[in-house]
Amino acid sequence: MKKVRCNFCGSDRYEERKIEYLYSHKGKHLLVFDTPVEICLNCGMVYYDGAVLKDIERRFFAIQNKIEKPEHYIKMPAEVYVYHG
């Protein structure tokens, strides 16, 4: 990824990491491990490469359309928050 200034704080200090990315669309989810990102060392803003996000989206729809298979399935607990204020 190209080094640029943070759009949030203006810092030019970044660190490359791999994180978990949760793609969600219409109540369906794809959890992607080892997603490459750059993180601003000053404020923590996370930057994704556009090509990486497009590939995740492509994979999500390929799995939904049964063109590809995920590595495995996991169960995720769900909770609905109701405000009683």
N, C-alpha and C positions, 0 to 999 in steps of 0.2 A: 504494500500500500504506500501511496505517496505521502510524504510528511508535509503537513500543512498546519496552519494555526487553528486552534479550537474555535469553533463558531460560538461557543458559550462564554469562555473566559479569555480567549486570545492567546493562551499559552501555546508554545511550540514543543512542549515536552510530552512525548507519547511513549507507550510501551505496547509491544505486540503481545497478545495473549490468545488463548483458546478458551472459549466459554460455552455453556449450554444456551441454545437459542430455541425459544418456543414460538413456532409459527402457528397462528390461529386464523381460522376462516369459517364463519357460519357454524360455530360450535364444535368444530373438529380441530384437532391439534396434531402437530408433528414436533417432537422434541429432537433437536439436532445437537449431538455432542461434538466437541472439538471444533466449534465454529471460530474461524480466525477473526479477530477484531483488533482495533487500536484503541487504547484507553488513554485519555488525557490524564497525566500524572498530577495536574493541578486541581482539577474539579471532578474528575471521574467520568466525564462524558464518554460514551461508547460510540465508536464509529465502525460501521460495517462497509465492506467493499460491495458496490452495487452488483457485481457479477456473482458474488457469493449469495446475496439475497435472491437474485433471479434463479439461481440453481436450486436453492431451498424451495422456492415457490414451485418450480418445475417438478421437483421431486414430490412435493406434497400432492399436486394434482395427478401425477402419474400413479401414486399409491392409491389415491381416492378412486381413480378410474381403473384400478387393478392392472395397470401396465407394468408396474414395478411392485416389489414387495419390500416392506420395511425390514430392518435387521431383526427387530423384535417388537413386541407390544408390551406396554406397561399400564398398570391401572393407576389412575389418578383420583385422589379423593376430591369431591366437589362440595362446595358450600355456597349457600345463597345468603347474602347479607341483606337483612331487612332493617331499615332505620326506623326506630321507634321514638323519634324526637318530637 
